[in-house]
């Protein structure tokens, strides 16, 4: 794992945003099935990432601002999170309305037969 962290650090220090996948709680439950791996976010940087990992002195041409890249990702995560909460609330209210309608129909049926 420390090797992956060092490789990720090298990539990001040279303007290539990266992430270590497979290093989460699921790994605790399936340690033999899930092996962590290093992934580059931008497909266009994959070749340069390989070159840099093979030769730490390689000069990356397509550098990006890694901090800005991750900040933009966090902003989009916040937006998705807000959307998810709104959709959950709408689903909850729709469920409440359906239950109320079902109960109302049952009450009307009971009153009609009684």
N, CA, C and O atoms as a Tinker XYZ file with bonds, in Angstrom:
   456  protein
     1  N      0.816000   -1.191000    0.000000    73     2
     2  CA     0.000000    0.000000    0.000000    64     1     3
     3  C      0.862000    1.259000    0.000000    63     2     4     5
     4  O      0.540000    2.240000   -0.670000    81     3
     5  N      1.958000    1.224000    0.755000    73     3     6
     6  CA     2.828000    2.396000    0.803000    64     5     7
     7  C      3.434000    2.675000   -0.576000    63     6     8     9
     8  O      3.701000    3.823000   -0.930000    81     7
     9  N      3.646000    1.602000   -1.344000    73     7    10
    10  CA     4.169000    1.776000   -2.711000    64     9    11
    11  C      3.162000    2.532000   -3.568000    63    10    12    13
    12  O      3.534000    3.435000   -4.317000    81    11
    13  N      1.872000    2.159000   -3.458000    73    11    14
    14  CA     0.830000    2.849000   -4.225000    64    13    15
    15  C      0.722000    4.311000   -3.809000    63    14    16    17
    16  O      0.549000    5.193000   -4.650000    81    15
    17  N      0.825000    4.561000   -2.507000    73    15    18
    18  CA     0.766000    5.951000   -2.033000    64    17    19
    19  C      1.930000    6.768000   -2.586000    63    18    20    21
    20  O      1.758000    7.929000   -2.957000    81    19
    21  N      3.107000    6.165000   -2.639000    73    19    22
    22  CA     4.278000    6.859000   -3.187000    64    21    23
    23  C      4.084000    7.132000   -4.682000    63    22    24    25
    24  O      4.420000    8.212000   -5.168000    81    23
    25  N      3.543000    6.153000   -5.404000    73    23    26
    26  CA     3.308000    6.338000   -6.842000    64    25    27
    27  C      2.261000    7.426000   -7.077000    63    26    28    29
    28  O      2.415000    8.257000   -7.972000    81    27
    29  N      1.207000    7.420000   -6.281000    73    27    30
    30  CA     0.169000    8.446000   -6.398000    64    29    31
    31  C      0.770000    9.828000   -6.114000    63    30    32    33
    32  O      0.488000   10.797000   -6.818000    81    31
    33  N      1.593000    9.898000   -5.082000    73    31    34
    34  CA     2.254000   11.164000   -4.746000    64    33    35
    35  C      3.127000   11.673000   -5.882000    63    34    36    37
    36  O      3.140000   12.870000   -6.170000    81    35
    37  N      3.856000   10.769000   -6.530000    73    35    38
    38  CA     4.706000   11.145000   -7.663000    64    37    39
    39  C      3.862000   11.687000   -8.813000    63    38    40    41
    40  O      4.191000   12.711000   -9.411000    81    39
    41  N      2.767000   10.985000   -9.115000    73    39    42
    42  CA     1.901000   11.436000  -10.212000    64    41    43
    43  C      1.315000   12.810000   -9.912000    63    42    44    45
    44  O      1.368000   13.713000  -10.748000    81    43
    45  N      0.760000   12.961000   -8.722000    73    43    46
    46  CA     0.092000   14.220000   -8.402000    64    45    47
    47  C      1.081000   15.374000   -8.268000    63    46    48    49
    48  O      0.742000   16.515000   -8.579000    81    47
    49  N      2.287000   15.092000   -7.813000    73    47    50
    50  CA     3.302000   16.146000   -7.735000    64    49    51
    51  C      3.699000   16.638000   -9.125000    63    50    52    53
    52  O      4.237000   17.735000   -9.271000    81    51
    53  N      3.428000   15.817000  -10.147000    73    51    54
    54  CA     3.763000   16.178000  -11.521000    64    53    55
    55  C      2.530000   16.525000  -12.357000    63    54    56    57
    56  O      2.584000   16.500000  -13.587000    81    55
    57  N      1.412000   16.851000  -11.684000    73    55    58
    58  CA     0.234000   17.335000  -12.397000    64    57    59
    59  C     -0.655000   16.267000  -13.002000    63    58    60    61
    60  O     -1.369000   16.534000  -13.968000    81    59
    61  N     -0.624000   15.053000  -12.446000    73    59    62
    62  CA    -1.485000   13.975000  -12.938000    64    61    63
    63  C     -2.364000   13.505000  -11.772000    63    62    64    65
    64  O     -1.896000   12.758000  -10.912000    81    63
    65  N     -3.635000   13.935000  -11.734000    73    63    66
    66  CA    -4.524000   13.505000  -10.652000    64    65    67
    67  C     -4.731000   11.993000  -10.693000    63    66    68    69
    68  O     -4.962000   11.417000  -11.756000    81    67
    69  N     -4.645000   11.359000   -9.525000    73    67    70
    70  CA    -4.764000    9.900000   -9.454000    64    69    71
    71  C     -5.540000    9.512000   -8.202000    63    70    72    73
    72  O     -5.718000   10.314000   -7.286000    81    71
    73  N     -5.994000    8.270000   -8.184000    73    71    74
    74  CA    -6.738000    7.751000   -7.038000    64    73    75
    75  C     -6.358000    6.288000   -6.843000    63    74    76    77
    76  O     -6.062000    5.576000   -7.804000    81    75
    77  N     -6.371000    5.853000   -5.595000    73    75    78
    78  CA    -6.143000    4.445000   -5.289000    64    77    79
    79  C     -7.519000    3.810000   -5.105000    63    78    80    81
    80  O     -8.249000    4.149000   -4.174000    81    79
    81  N     -7.860000    2.892000   -5.995000    73    79    82
    82  CA    -9.153000    2.200000   -5.942000    64    81    83
    83  C     -8.992000    0.868000   -5.231000    63    82    84    85
    84  O     -7.931000    0.248000   -5.291000    81    83
    85  N    -10.050000    0.429000   -4.556000    73    83    86
    86  CA   -10.039000   -0.875000   -3.918000    64    85    87
    87  C     -9.477000   -0.864000   -2.517000    63    86    88    89
    88  O     -9.314000   -1.924000   -1.913000    81    87
    89  N     -9.179000    0.298000   -1.985000    73    87    90
    90  CA    -8.668000    0.381000   -0.619000    64    89    91
    91  C     -9.769000    0.976000    0.249000    63    90    92    93
    92  O     -9.732000    2.156000    0.596000    81    91
    93  N    -10.747000    0.148000    0.595000    73    91    94
    94  CA   -11.885000    0.623000    1.373000    64    93    95
    95  C    -12.343000   -0.474000    2.323000    63    94    96    97
    96  O    -11.650000   -1.476000    2.503000    81    95
    97  N    -13.495000   -0.286000    2.922000    73    95    98
    98  CA   -14.014000   -1.254000    3.885000    64    97    99
    99  C    -14.261000   -2.623000    3.237000    63    98   100   101
   100  O    -14.109000   -3.655000    3.890000    81    99
   101  N    -14.639000   -2.631000    1.964000    73    99   102
   102  CA   -14.906000   -3.901000    1.291000    64   101   103
   103  C    -13.653000   -4.771000    1.300000    63   102   104   105
   104  O    -13.750000   -5.996000    1.357000    81   103
   105  N    -12.496000   -4.156000    1.246000    73   103   106
   106  CA   -11.240000   -4.908000    1.259000    64   105   107
   107  C    -11.099000   -5.705000    2.550000    63   106   108   109
   108  O    -10.485000   -6.772000    2.553000    81   107
   109  N    -11.658000   -5.204000    3.639000    73   107   110
   110  CA   -11.573000   -5.921000    4.905000    64   109   111
   111  C    -12.339000   -7.242000    4.819000    63   110   112   113
   112  O    -11.955000   -8.231000    5.444000    81   111
   113  N    -13.427000   -7.251000    4.039000    73   111   114
   114  CA   -14.261000   -8.435000    3.959000    64   113   115
   115  C    -13.811000   -9.393000    2.862000    63   114   116   117
   116  O    -14.050000  -10.597000    2.952000    81   115
   117  N    -13.167000   -8.871000    1.836000    73   115   118
   118  CA   -12.721000   -9.713000    0.721000    64   117   119
   119  C    -11.271000   -9.397000    0.372000    63   118   120   121
   120  O    -10.988000   -8.954000   -0.742000    81   119
   121  N    -10.352000   -9.617000    1.302000    73   119   122
   122  CA    -8.969000   -9.214000    1.057000    64   121   123
   123  C     -8.300000   -9.942000   -0.103000    63   122   124   125
   124  O     -7.367000   -9.408000   -0.702000    81   123
   125  N     -8.750000  -11.135000   -0.428000    73   123   126
   126  CA    -8.119000  -11.870000   -1.515000    64   125   127
   127  C     -8.724000  -11.525000   -2.871000    63   126   128   129
   128  O     -8.093000  -11.746000   -3.904000    81   127
   129  N     -9.940000  -10.985000   -2.876000    73   127   130
   130  CA   -10.628000  -10.690000   -4.127000    64   129   131
   131  C    -10.389000   -9.270000   -4.620000    63   130   132   133
   132  O    -10.389000   -9.019000   -5.825000    81   131
   133  N    -10.187000   -8.355000   -3.705000    73   131   134
   134  CA   -10.054000   -6.945000   -4.069000    64   133   135
   135  C     -8.625000   -6.494000   -3.811000    63   134   136   137
   136  O     -8.175000   -6.436000   -2.667000    81   135
   137  N     -7.927000   -6.179000   -4.879000    73   135   138
   138  CA    -6.571000   -5.670000   -4.735000    64   137   139
   139  C     -6.576000   -4.199000   -5.098000    63   138   140   141
   140  O     -7.117000   -3.822000   -6.137000    81   139
   141  N     -5.982000   -3.359000   -4.259000    73   139   142
   142  CA    -5.951000   -1.938000   -4.587000    64   141   143
   143  C     -5.149000   -1.683000   -5.855000    63   142   144   145
   144  O     -4.188000   -2.391000   -6.158000    81   143
   145  N     -5.562000   -0.666000   -6.581000    73   143   146
   146  CA    -4.880000   -0.296000   -7.811000    64   145   147
   147  C     -4.817000    1.211000   -7.949000    63   146   148   149
   148  O     -5.635000    1.936000   -7.384000    81   147
   149  N     -3.852000    1.666000   -8.695000    73   147   150
   150  CA    -3.674000    3.096000   -8.935000    64   149   151
   151  C     -4.313000    3.455000  -10.268000    63   150   152   153
   152  O     -4.012000    2.842000  -11.292000    81   151
   153  N     -5.191000    4.445000  -10.255000    73   151   154
   154  CA    -5.910000    4.866000  -11.451000    64   153   155
   155  C     -5.650000    6.347000  -11.709000    63   154   156   157
   156  O     -5.552000    7.151000  -10.782000    81   155
   157  N     -5.543000    6.680000  -12.974000    73   155   158
   158  CA    -5.399000    8.069000  -13.404000    64   157   159
   159  C     -6.781000    8.556000  -13.822000    63   158   160   161
   160  O     -7.491000    7.861000  -14.549000    81   159
   161  N     -7.162000    9.737000  -13.369000    73   159   162
   162  CA    -8.490000   10.265000  -13.673000    64   161   163
   163  C     -8.679000   10.576000  -15.158000    63   162   164   165
   164  O     -9.725000   10.276000  -15.733000    81   163
   165  N     -7.666000   11.176000  -15.769000    73   163   166
   166  CA    -7.798000   11.643000  -17.144000    64   165   167
   167  C     -7.151000   10.651000  -18.104000    63   166   168   169
   168  O     -5.946000   10.403000  -18.045000    81   167
   169  N     -7.973000   10.088000  -18.992000    73   167   170
   170  CA    -7.457000    9.112000  -19.963000    64   169   171
   171  C     -6.304000    9.679000  -20.782000    63   170   172   173
   172  O     -5.364000    8.966000  -21.130000    81   171
   173  N     -6.388000   10.963000  -21.081000    73   171   174
   174  CA    -5.344000   11.583000  -21.906000    64   173   175
   175  C     -3.984000   11.610000  -21.212000    63   174   176   177
   176  O     -2.965000   11.830000  -21.867000    81   175
   177  N     -3.951000   11.390000  -19.899000    73   175   178
   178  CA    -2.690000   11.410000  -19.162000    64   177   179
   179  C     -2.153000   10.004000  -18.859000    63   178   180   181
   180  O     -1.106000    9.867000  -18.226000    81   179
   181  N     -2.855000    8.969000  -19.303000    73   179   182
   182  CA    -2.441000    7.600000  -18.973000    64   181   183
   183  C     -1.036000    7.281000  -19.475000    63   182   184   185
   184  O     -0.233000    6.700000  -18.744000    81   183
   185  N     -0.737000    7.653000  -20.704000    73   183   186
   186  CA     0.586000    7.382000  -21.265000    64   185   187
   187  C      1.680000    8.108000  -20.508000    63   186   188   189
   188  O      2.735000    7.540000  -20.222000    81   187
   189  N      1.424000    9.363000  -20.185000    73   187   190
   190  CA     2.431000   10.131000  -19.446000    64   189   191
   191  C      2.595000    9.574000  -18.028000    63   190   192   193
   192  O      3.695000    9.589000  -17.476000    81   191
   193  N      1.493000    9.083000  -17.440000    73   191   194
   194  CA     1.584000    8.495000  -16.101000    64   193   195
   195  C      2.494000    7.268000  -16.123000    63   194   196   197
   196  O      3.342000    7.094000  -15.248000    81   195
   197  N      2.303000    6.420000  -17.138000    73   195   198
   198  CA     3.170000    5.232000  -17.261000    64   197   199
   199  C      4.628000    5.646000  -17.432000    63   198   200   201
   200  O      5.525000    5.092000  -16.796000    81   199
   201  N      4.846000    6.629000  -18.302000    73   199   202
   202  CA     6.220000    7.093000  -18.558000    64   201   203
   203  C      6.856000    7.636000  -17.276000    63   202   204   205
   204  O      8.027000    7.376000  -16.998000    81   203
   205  N      6.077000    8.389000  -16.502000    73   203   206
   206  CA     6.593000    8.971000  -15.263000    64   205   207
   207  C      6.895000    7.888000  -14.226000    63   206   208   209
   208  O      7.893000    7.970000  -13.509000    81   207
   209  N      6.035000    6.881000  -14.149000    73   207   210
   210  CA     6.274000    5.811000  -13.189000    64   209   211
   211  C      7.490000    4.967000  -13.565000    63   210   212   213
   212  O      8.179000    4.438000  -12.693000    81   211
   213  N      7.751000    4.845000  -14.872000    73   211   214
   214  CA     8.937000    4.114000  -15.325000    64   213   215
   215  C     10.202000    4.944000  -15.161000    63   214   216   217
   216  O     11.274000    4.410000  -14.876000    81   215
   217  N     10.066000    6.268000  -15.346000    73   215   218
   218  CA    11.213000    7.170000  -15.245000    64   217   219
   219  C     10.799000    8.414000  -14.460000    63   218   220   221
   220  O     10.200000    9.329000  -15.025000    81   219
   221  N     11.116000    8.459000  -13.151000    73   219   222
   222  CA    10.704000    9.592000  -12.317000    64   221   223
   223  C     11.231000   10.949000  -12.796000    63   222   224   225
   224  O     10.759000   11.988000  -12.333000    81   223
   225  N     12.194000   10.954000  -13.706000    73   223   226
   226  CA    12.713000   12.213000  -14.246000    64   225   227
   227  C     11.956000   12.662000  -15.490000    63   226   228   229
   228  O     12.257000   13.717000  -16.050000    81   227
   229  N     10.983000   11.877000  -15.925000    73   227   230
   230  CA    10.185000   12.227000  -17.113000    64   229   231
   231  C      9.480000   13.551000  -16.863000    63   230   232   233
   232  O      8.953000   13.784000  -15.775000    81   231
   233  N      9.470000   14.407000  -17.860000    73   231   234
   234  CA     8.817000   15.711000  -17.758000    64   233   235
   235  C      7.415000   15.621000  -18.352000    63   234   236   237
   236  O      7.259000   15.420000  -19.556000    81   235
   237  N      6.404000   15.768000  -17.512000    73   235   238
   238  CA     5.006000   15.673000  -17.934000    64   237   239
   239  C      4.631000   16.916000  -18.732000    63   238   240   241
   240  O      4.874000   18.042000  -18.297000    81   239
   241  N      4.036000   16.700000  -19.906000    73   239   242
   242  CA     3.647000   17.794000  -20.786000    64   241   243
   243  C      2.237000   18.286000  -20.447000    63   242   244   245
   244  O      2.005000   19.491000  -20.343000    81   243
   245  N      1.299000   17.352000  -20.275000    73   243   246
   246  CA    -0.104000   17.689000  -20.019000    64   245   247
   247  C     -0.384000   17.780000  -18.531000    63   246   248   249
   248  O     -1.145000   16.974000  -17.997000    81   247
   249  N      0.212000   18.737000  -17.860000    73   247   250
   250  CA     0.009000   18.906000  -16.420000    64   249   251
   251  C     -1.318000   19.600000  -16.148000    63   250   252   253
   252  O     -1.760000   20.437000  -16.935000    81   251
   253  N     -1.944000   19.256000  -15.046000    73   251   254
   254  CA    -3.132000   19.976000  -14.594000    64   253   255
   255  C     -2.909000   20.398000  -13.151000    63   254   256   257
   256  O     -2.047000   19.858000  -12.458000    81   255
   257  N     -3.692000   21.362000  -12.712000    73   255   258
   258  CA    -3.642000   21.797000  -11.317000    64   257   259
   259  C     -4.408000   20.757000  -10.499000    63   258   260   261
   260  O     -5.639000   20.747000  -10.497000    81   259
   261  N     -3.683000   19.894000   -9.815000    73   259   262
   262  CA    -4.285000   18.764000   -9.104000    64   261   263
   263  C     -5.226000   19.239000   -7.999000    63   262   264   265
   264  O     -6.298000   18.662000   -7.815000    81   263
   265  N     -4.841000   20.283000   -7.264000    73   263   266
   266  CA    -5.700000   20.790000   -6.184000    64   265   267
   267  C     -7.019000   21.304000   -6.750000    63   266   268   269
   268  O     -8.082000   21.033000   -6.191000    81   267
   269  N     -6.955000   22.043000   -7.857000    73   267   270
   270  CA    -8.179000   22.553000   -8.485000    64   269   271
   271  C     -9.018000   21.402000   -9.031000    63   270   272   273
   272  O    -10.247000   21.436000   -8.957000    81   271
   273  N     -8.357000   20.388000   -9.578000    73   271   274
   274  CA    -9.067000   19.219000  -10.106000    64   273   275
   275  C     -9.862000   18.534000   -8.994000    63   274   276   277
   276  O    -11.042000   18.231000   -9.171000    81   275
   277  N     -9.220000   18.291000   -7.853000    73   275   278
   278  CA    -9.908000   17.624000   -6.741000    64   277   279
   279  C    -10.990000   18.523000   -6.144000    63   278   280   281
   280  O    -12.042000   18.034000   -5.733000    81   279
   281  N    -10.741000   19.834000   -6.094000    73   279   282
   282  CA   -11.760000   20.758000   -5.572000    64   281   283
   283  C    -12.999000   20.749000   -6.461000    63   282   284   285
   284  O    -14.123000   20.770000   -5.959000    81   283
   285  N    -12.800000   20.719000   -7.770000    73   283   286
   286  CA   -13.939000   20.657000   -8.690000    64   285   287
   287  C    -14.709000   19.356000   -8.502000    63   286   288   289
   288  O    -15.937000   19.345000   -8.579000    81   287
   289  N    -14.008000   18.281000   -8.260000    73   287   290
   290  CA   -14.663000   16.997000   -8.014000    64   289   291
   291  C    -15.489000   17.024000   -6.740000    63   290   292   293
   292  O    -16.584000   16.462000   -6.697000    81   291
   293  N    -14.972000   17.675000   -5.695000    73   291   294
   294  CA   -15.712000   17.783000   -4.436000    64   293   295
   295  C    -16.968000   18.628000   -4.624000    63   294   296   297
   296  O    -18.011000   18.317000   -4.047000    81   295
   297  N    -16.884000   19.699000   -5.426000    73   295   298
   298  CA   -18.058000   20.525000   -5.684000    64   297   299
   299  C    -19.137000   19.727000   -6.405000    63   298   300   301
   300  O    -20.318000   19.841000   -6.077000    81   299
   301  N    -18.735000   18.914000   -7.389000    73   299   302
   302  CA   -19.733000   18.129000   -8.108000    64   301   303
   303  C    -20.315000   17.047000   -7.201000    63   302   304   305
   304  O    -21.485000   16.692000   -7.341000    81   303
   305  N    -19.514000   16.518000   -6.272000    73   303   306
   306  CA   -20.025000   15.538000   -5.307000    64   305   307
   307  C    -21.074000   16.188000   -4.412000    63   306   308   309
   308  O    -22.103000   15.582000   -4.111000    81   307
   309  N    -20.808000   17.441000   -3.982000    73   307   310
   310  CA   -21.771000   18.145000   -3.141000    64   309   311
   311  C    -23.074000   18.353000   -3.891000    63   310   312   313
   312  O    -24.150000   18.194000   -3.315000    81   311
   313  N    -22.994000   18.707000   -5.172000    73   311   314
   314  CA   -24.194000   18.904000   -5.985000    64   313   315
   315  C    -24.978000   17.616000   -6.126000    63   314   316   317
   316  O    -26.204000   17.618000   -6.015000    81   315
   317  N    -24.277000   16.509000   -6.371000    73   315   318
   318  CA   -24.951000   15.208000   -6.486000    64   317   319
   319  C    -25.579000   14.810000   -5.165000    63   318   320   321
   320  O    -26.667000   14.235000   -5.134000    81   319
   321  N    -24.891000   15.118000   -4.071000    73   319   322
   322  CA   -25.407000   14.784000   -2.757000    64   321   323
   323  C    -26.696000   15.555000   -2.482000    63   322   324   325
   324  O    -27.652000   14.988000   -1.952000    81   323
   325  N    -26.732000   16.834000   -2.834000    73   323   326
   326  CA   -27.945000   17.628000   -2.644000    64   325   327
   327  C    -29.076000   17.088000   -3.507000    63   326   328   329
   328  O    -30.217000   17.010000   -3.052000    81   327
   329  N    -28.776000   16.718000   -4.739000    73   327   330
   330  CA   -29.781000   16.153000   -5.633000    64   329   331
   331  C    -30.304000   14.835000   -5.075000    63   330   332   333
   332  O    -31.509000   14.585000   -5.101000    81   331
   333  N    -29.415000   13.999000   -4.574000    73   331   334
   334  CA   -29.837000   12.722000   -3.988000    64   333   335
   335  C    -30.768000   12.934000   -2.803000    63   334   336   337
   336  O    -31.772000   12.236000   -2.665000    81   335
   337  N    -30.431000   13.908000   -1.939000    73   335   338
   338  CA   -31.292000   14.184000   -0.784000    64   337   339
   339  C    -32.659000   14.685000   -1.248000    63   338   340   341
   340  O    -33.684000   14.289000   -0.692000    81   339
   341  N    -32.680000   15.545000   -2.254000    73   339   342
   342  CA   -33.950000   16.065000   -2.765000    64   341   343
   343  C    -34.792000   14.934000   -3.361000    63   342   344   345
   344  O    -36.002000   14.877000   -3.140000    81   343
   345  N    -34.157000   14.043000   -4.110000    73   343   346
   346  CA   -34.895000   12.920000   -4.697000    64   345   347
   347  C    -35.422000   11.977000   -3.626000    63   346   348   349
   348  O    -36.530000   11.453000   -3.747000    81   347
   349  N    -34.635000   11.757000   -2.578000    73   347   350
   350  CA   -35.103000   10.913000   -1.479000    64   349   351
   351  C    -36.311000   11.525000   -0.789000    63   350   352   353
   352  O    -37.268000   10.823000   -0.463000    81   351
   353  N    -36.267000   12.841000   -0.565000    73   351   354
   354  CA   -37.407000   13.516000    0.061000    64   353   355
   355  C    -38.642000   13.410000   -0.822000    63   354   356   357
   356  O    -39.737000   13.133000   -0.335000    81   355
   357  N    -38.465000   13.631000   -2.124000    73   355   358
   358  CA   -39.601000   13.538000   -3.040000    64   357   359
   359  C    -40.173000   12.121000   -3.032000    63   358   360   361
   360  O    -41.391000   11.944000   -3.021000    81   359
   361  N    -39.312000   11.125000   -3.039000    73   359   362
   362  CA   -39.767000    9.736000   -2.991000    64   361   363
   363  C    -40.514000    9.432000   -1.710000    63   362   364   365
   364  O    -41.522000    8.726000   -1.726000    81   363
   365  N    -40.021000    9.962000   -0.594000    73   363   366
   366  CA   -40.672000    9.753000    0.694000    64   365   367
   367  C    -42.063000   10.376000    0.699000    63   366   368   369
   368  O    -43.028000    9.750000    1.137000    81   367
   369  N    -42.162000   11.618000    0.208000    73   367   370
   370  CA   -43.467000   12.283000    0.168000    64   369   371
   371  C    -44.418000   11.575000   -0.791000    63   370   372   373
   372  O    -45.611000   11.469000   -0.508000    81   371
   373  N    -43.909000   11.092000   -1.916000    73   371   374
   374  CA   -44.756000   10.353000   -2.859000    64   373   375
   375  C    -45.272000    9.074000   -2.199000    63   374   376   377
   376  O    -46.432000    8.705000   -2.381000    81   375
   377  N    -44.421000    8.405000   -1.440000    73   375   378
   378  CA   -44.839000    7.192000   -0.731000    64   377   379
   379  C    -45.928000    7.518000    0.301000    63   378   380   381
   380  O    -46.907000    6.783000    0.429000    81   379
   381  N    -45.751000    8.609000    1.026000    73   379   382
   382  CA   -46.771000    9.010000    2.004000    64   381   383
   383  C    -48.110000    9.291000    1.326000    63   382   384   385
   384  O    -49.163000    8.908000    1.835000    81   383
   385  N    -48.065000    9.956000    0.187000    73   383   386
   386  CA   -49.293000   10.252000   -0.553000    64   385   387
   387  C    -49.958000    8.960000   -1.020000    63   386   388   389
   388  O    -51.176000    8.822000   -0.912000    81   387
   389  N    -49.185000    8.023000   -1.531000    73   387   390
   390  CA   -49.742000    6.740000   -1.976000    64   389   391
   391  C    -50.371000    5.963000   -0.821000    63   390   392   393
   392  O    -51.438000    5.370000   -0.980000    81   391
   393  N    -49.721000    5.965000    0.327000    73   391   394
   394  CA   -50.278000    5.283000    1.495000    64   393   395
   395  C    -51.584000    5.947000    1.921000    63   394   396   397
   396  O    -52.567000    5.270000    2.222000    81   395
   397  N    -51.580000    7.284000    1.943000    73   395   398
   398  CA   -52.802000    8.007000    2.316000    64   397   399
   399  C    -53.934000    7.707000    1.337000    63   398   400   401
   400  O    -55.077000    7.514000    1.751000    81   399
   401  N    -53.624000    7.669000    0.046000    73   399   402
   402  CA   -54.654000    7.354000   -0.958000    64   401   403
   403  C    -55.175000    5.936000   -0.762000    63   402   404   405
   404  O    -56.381000    5.706000   -0.842000    81   403
   405  N    -54.285000    4.984000   -0.508000    73   403   406
   406  CA   -54.699000    3.607000   -0.275000    64   405   407
   407  C    -55.634000    3.519000    0.926000    63   406   408   409
   408  O    -56.675000    2.865000    0.866000    81   407
   409  N    -55.253000    4.186000    2.022000    73   407   410
   410  CA   -56.085000    4.162000    3.217000    64   409   411
   411  C    -57.440000    4.830000    2.980000    63   410   412   413
   412  O    -58.465000    4.363000    3.477000    81   411
   413  N    -57.435000    5.925000    2.218000    73   411   414
   414  CA   -58.681000    6.613000    1.889000    64   413   415
   415  C    -59.593000    5.712000    1.058000    63   414   416   417
   416  O    -60.797000    5.658000    1.309000    81   415
   417  N    -59.046000    5.018000    0.092000    73   415   418
   418  CA   -59.832000    4.096000   -0.742000    64   417   419
   419  C    -60.407000    2.973000    0.119000    63   418   420   421
   420  O    -61.566000    2.595000   -0.050000    81   419
   421  N    -59.606000    2.440000    1.036000    73   419   422
   422  CA   -60.091000    1.383000    1.915000    64   421   423
   423  C    -61.211000    1.896000    2.821000    63   422   424   425
   424  O    -62.192000    1.192000    3.058000    81   423
   425  N    -61.063000    3.113000    3.324000    73   423   426
   426  CA   -62.094000    3.718000    4.166000    64   425   427
   427  C    -63.382000    3.919000    3.376000    63   426   428   429
   428  O    -64.470000    3.632000    3.875000    81   427
   429  N    -63.260000    4.413000    2.144000    73   427   430
   430  CA   -64.445000    4.626000    1.309000    64   429   431
   431  C    -65.136000    3.299000    0.983000    63   430   432   433
   432  O    -66.365000    3.242000    0.977000    81   431
   433  N    -64.394000    2.257000    0.717000    73   431   434
   434  CA   -64.955000    0.938000    0.465000    64   433   435
   435  C    -65.704000    0.415000    1.691000    63   434   436   437
   436  O    -66.793000   -0.147000    1.581000    81   435
   437  N    -65.095000    0.611000    2.854000    73   435   438
   438  CA   -65.699000    0.156000    4.100000    64   437   439
   439  C    -67.007000    0.901000    4.365000    63   438   440   441
   440  O    -68.001000    0.307000    4.783000    81   439
   441  N    -66.989000    2.231000    4.109000    73   439   442
   442  CA   -68.203000    3.035000    4.310000    64   441   443
   443  C    -69.284000    2.652000    3.303000    63   442   444   445
   444  O    -70.469000    2.663000    3.638000    81   443
   445  N    -68.898000    2.316000    2.084000    73   443   446
   446  CA   -69.871000    1.963000    1.061000    64   445   447
   447  C    -70.532000    0.620000    1.341000    63   446   448   449
   448  O    -71.701000    0.428000    1.005000    81   447
   449  N    -69.810000   -0.303000    1.944000    73   447   450
   450  CA   -70.380000   -1.619000    2.223000    64   449   451
   451  C    -71.052000   -1.678000    3.576000    63   450   452   453
   452  O    -71.815000   -2.608000    3.840000    81   451
   453  N    -70.799000   -0.740000    4.416000    73   451   454
   454  CA   -71.307000   -0.786000    5.780000    64   453   455
   455  C    -72.565000   -0.106000    5.935000    63   454   456
   456  O    -73.113000   -0.064000    7.037000    81   455
